[in-house]
Amino acid sequence: MNKKRYWTALSLVLLVLLLTGCRLADKEKGQTSEDLLIGFFVTLDYVDSEDENGRERGPIYGTKKGDTYQFGDLKGYGMYFKTYDGAVSGASDEEIRDLKIGGGDQFSLEGTLYVESGKKHSMYANAVYQTSDGKVYLMPGQTGGSAEFDELGDALNQDMEYEPSEAFKTKYGELKKFSYKVNMKGAPNLQKIVVKQFDKGDNVIAVTTMAADSIKEEVKKVKGASYIMVEYHTEGKVERKICEGDTIEYSHTKKDGVIVIKDITIV
């Protein structure tokens, strides 16, 4: 394996506490055997089990954010299994792309977090649990593992398998095993996009240039335009795509280096 090009976290070797849960006398101190591991909340920094005063932190409960969750003031991106009367689907924050869900004897969930290439990045897969009464939480200090790649690296991943407790198997019927995989991949940082509109004779009749930090929400299709081509400018490279439909897709690099895909509406 070329260390400079590819760093990977092997299948995670987790504590039994993570994999099966542990019945504790005080429910506020951690998960019990009835709690189901439903996914990961990926952070770029380690979530410590102690606060700034050295006191042990308990579970951090999630609040609903659309189909996903927010855990206090933690900054991160989640992907989860969702269970509805025995049926299983998936949900993720918009920053986690390429979400793949598989069924059968083992449900599988995989997603990818894209980050700015050419820089060092780390990720921590914080295990997220669901209680039998529907509450969702993560345990600080119990990351599924961490991994990083350097400036020349281009990808890393973390994965694990999980078997739910008998309590959840009983409640949700034929649930058997789950597998999770989260990837982090480098992608070029967008510098600008150029939107060119052509008439039927393939003549350019309108050009709109937008720097990455000043992307417009809308582009007006001019009279006589037959089709639109978009040029994506990254460092040392230009990629051209014919626009199909009524939106133009582009990438936006956030301050933490995470890349999110957004749309420009053609009006």
Stockholm file with secondary structure:
# STOCKHOLM 1.0

chainA/1-267         MNKKRYWTALSLVLLVLLLTGCRLADKEKGQTSEDLLIGFFVTLDYVDSEDENGRERGPIYGTKKGDTYQFGDLKGYGMYFKTYDGAVSGASDEEIRDLKIGGGDQFSLEGTLYVESGKKHSMYANAVYQTSDGKVYLMPGQTGGSAEFDELGDALNQDMEYEPSEAFKTKYGELKKFSYKVNMKGAPNLQKIVVKQFDKGDNVIAVTTMAADSIKEEVKKVKGASYIMVEYHTEGKVERKICEGDTIEYSHTKKDGVIVIKDITIV
#=GR chainA/1-267 SS CCTTTCCCCCSCCCCHHHHHCCCCSSGGGSCCTTCEEEEEEEESSCCCSBCTTSCBCCCEEEEEETTEEEETTCCCEEEEEEEETTEEEEEECTTEEEEEEECTTEEEEEEEEEEETTSCEEEEEEEEEECTTSCEEEEEEEEEEEEEECTTCCEEEEEEEECCCHHHHHHHSSCCEEEEEEEEEEECCCCEEEEEEECTTSCEEEEEEEEGGGCCSEECCCTTCCEEEEEEEETTEEEEEECCSSEEEEEEECTTSBEEEEEEEEC
#=GC SS_cons         CCTTTCCCCCSCCCCHHHHHCCCCSSGGGSCCTTCEEEEEEEESSCCCSBCTTSCBCCCEEEEEETTEEEETTCCCEEEEEEEETTEEEEEECTTEEEEEEECTTEEEEEEEEEEETTSCEEEEEEEEEECTTSCEEEEEEEEEEEEEECTTCCEEEEEEEECCCHHHHHHHSSCCEEEEEEEEEEECCCCEEEEEEECTTSCEEEEEEEEGGGCCSEECCCTTCCEEEEEEEETTEEEEEECCSSEEEEEEECTTSBEEEEEEEEC
//
